[in-house]
């Protein structure tokens, strides 16, 4: 069995080199490194997200005069640098959340009125689809790409401490549950590919003004961010539904399927949801092989909100049952992370999802 091959036009948009590349786990580190990078920006900061909440605190501990609240931080940045522009692209359904956040609405109006802050709500997708990319570019020289939004209920530490007093919603100060997620940082030629993707998304959404390519020879890699990989090839993969004359883009699904097919010893999957029939079908096929890989899936015990449990938890139960039937060689496990408080301190455990 051969290893995974990145193929532009199939399982990725393009393959390009990264001078530096690192994986950042959880929002405490992401917000700190992103803030440090934005403080170095000279010409442009571009943020693409499912949601932005201007009220959140970046929880920075650096000794600098910049505000820690996201909304005021953006305004402070453009006031400090007359050459700097900020582009913000957010899913248009997020306007519902904005309407519920009085101070966020006020801050977004301040952003929209500023001549060098460009805010666009993205509705260029079919009904029932959403804009779900989470990307930040700094001078088209440094890119953060992953799963963490700059919004409420995201900030957390690697420890995910039980009732961490710092894990509170803005304004109301209500506690929220631990949140585990990941993003990446990259520099070098691969950023040109990511910037091309972002410009295309901005144009499709009808964003103004046009976002021209930038060229920068400056190193914007934050001093606080350890470099995990150097001079490594990366594939940039996308997912998008069909729209007007544009066919569906299924590079991420293809990449997952190719990784599953290429695995020889084990597959370890962390996922917010577990509801794709195509992915589960591929896993079931590998479980049916006598010499196939062990498969471990780590998934939240339940989805949050009122809609997600209806849409996701039922699907997960059915797909889990499918995999258990296919698991003739006892090589599949689905775990839920758990963290329990005790008098002796905090203990970390994992609950295996068993047949009921």
Secondary structure as the mmCIF struct_conf table of DSSP 4:
data_model
#
loop_
_struct_conf.conf_type_id
_struct_conf.id
_struct_conf.beg_label_comp_id
_struct_conf.beg_label_asym_id
_struct_conf.beg_label_seq_id
_struct_conf.end_label_comp_id
_struct_conf.end_label_asym_id
_struct_conf.end_label_seq_id
STRN STRN1 UNK A 8 UNK A 8
TURN_TY1_P TURN_TY1_P1 UNK A 9 UNK A 11
STRN STRN2 UNK A 12 UNK A 12
BEND BEND1 UNK A 13 UNK A 13
STRN STRN3 UNK A 14 UNK A 25
BEND BEND2 UNK A 26 UNK A 26
HELX_RH_AL_P HELX_RH_AL_P1 UNK A 27 UNK A 39
TURN_TY1_P TURN_TY1_P2 UNK A 40 UNK A 40
BEND BEND3 UNK A 42 UNK A 43
STRN STRN4 UNK A 44 UNK A 49
BEND BEND4 UNK A 50 UNK A 50
STRN STRN5 UNK A 52 UNK A 52
TURN_TY1_P TURN_TY1_P3 UNK A 54 UNK A 55
STRN STRN6 UNK A 57 UNK A 57
BEND BEND5 UNK A 62 UNK A 62
BEND BEND6 UNK A 65 UNK A 66
BEND BEND7 UNK A 68 UNK A 68
STRN STRN7 UNK A 69 UNK A 69
HELX_RH_AL_P HELX_RH_AL_P2 UNK A 70 UNK A 80
TURN_TY1_P TURN_TY1_P4 UNK A 82 UNK A 83
STRN STRN8 UNK A 85 UNK A 91
HELX_RH_3T_P HELX_RH_3T_P1 UNK A 92 UNK A 94
HELX_RH_AL_P HELX_RH_AL_P3 UNK A 95 UNK A 100
HELX_RH_AL_P HELX_RH_AL_P4 UNK A 102 UNK A 113
BEND BEND8 UNK A 114 UNK A 114
TURN_TY1_P TURN_TY1_P5 UNK A 115 UNK A 116
STRN STRN9 UNK A 117 UNK A 122
BEND BEND9 UNK A 125 UNK A 125
TURN_TY1_P TURN_TY1_P6 UNK A 127 UNK A 128
STRN STRN10 UNK A 135 UNK A 138
TURN_TY1_P TURN_TY1_P7 UNK A 139 UNK A 141
STRN STRN11 UNK A 142 UNK A 146
BEND BEND10 UNK A 147 UNK A 147
STRN STRN12 UNK A 150 UNK A 150
BEND BEND11 UNK A 151 UNK A 151
TURN_TY1_P TURN_TY1_P8 UNK A 152 UNK A 153
TURN_TY1_P TURN_TY1_P9 UNK A 158 UNK A 159
TURN_TY1_P TURN_TY1_P10 UNK A 162 UNK A 163
TURN_TY1_P TURN_TY1_P11 UNK A 165 UNK A 166
STRN STRN13 UNK A 168 UNK A 168
TURN_TY1_P TURN_TY1_P12 UNK A 170 UNK A 172
STRN STRN14 UNK A 175 UNK A 175
STRN STRN15 UNK A 182 UNK A 187
BEND BEND12 UNK A 188 UNK A 188
TURN_TY1_P TURN_TY1_P13 UNK A 189 UNK A 189
HELX_RH_AL_P HELX_RH_AL_P5 UNK A 190 UNK A 204
TURN_TY1_P TURN_TY1_P14 UNK A 205 UNK A 206
BEND BEND13 UNK A 208 UNK A 209
TURN_TY1_P TURN_TY1_P15 UNK A 223 UNK A 224
BEND BEND14 UNK A 225 UNK A 225
STRN STRN16 UNK A 229 UNK A 236
STRN STRN17 UNK A 239 UNK A 240
STRN STRN18 UNK A 243 UNK A 243
TURN_TY1_P TURN_TY1_P16 UNK A 244 UNK A 245
STRN STRN19 UNK A 246 UNK A 246
HELX_LH_PP_P HELX_LH_PP_P1 UNK A 247 UNK A 248
STRN STRN20 UNK A 249 UNK A 250
HELX_RH_AL_P HELX_RH_AL_P6 UNK A 251 UNK A 262
BEND BEND15 UNK A 264 UNK A 265
STRN STRN21 UNK A 266 UNK A 271
BEND BEND16 UNK A 272 UNK A 272
HELX_RH_AL_P HELX_RH_AL_P7 UNK A 277 UNK A 287
TURN_TY1_P TURN_TY1_P17 UNK A 288 UNK A 288
BEND BEND17 UNK A 289 UNK A 289
TURN_TY1_P TURN_TY1_P18 UNK A 290 UNK A 291
STRN STRN22 UNK A 294 UNK A 299
BEND BEND18 UNK A 301 UNK A 302
TURN_TY1_P TURN_TY1_P19 UNK A 305 UNK A 306
HELX_RH_AL_P HELX_RH_AL_P8 UNK A 307 UNK A 308
HELX_RH_PI_P HELX_RH_PI_P1 UNK A 309 UNK A 313
HELX_RH_AL_P HELX_RH_AL_P9 UNK A 314 UNK A 326
TURN_TY1_P TURN_TY1_P20 UNK A 328 UNK A 329
BEND BEND19 UNK A 330 UNK A 330
STRN STRN23 UNK A 332 UNK A 342
TURN_TY1_P TURN_TY1_P21 UNK A 343 UNK A 344
STRN STRN24 UNK A 345 UNK A 352
#
